[in-house]
């Protein structure tokens, strides 16, 4: 009887851990509020930027949010309407486009 309780407790703990870790990866996407309270509009040198995340507007937030992770792991929200931010986003979009195949004659 004791081993059944122990086994049941271990299984419950495993299920709890699995549920918590699964929800952690979706937290940023499913939050029903804007992530950026304050935005930065002054330029940041590209060598200091490690990652850029663009979150489109939606039911969670009416604003498009641009979040950069700096090389020192600090996260900064950028002003999406700033001209230098628009340039960066345009460059990312242009580099991610797949070129059309050229027809073989």
Helices and strands as residue ranges (DSSP letters): H 2-30, G 46-48, E 49-55, E 65-70, E 75-78, H 83-96
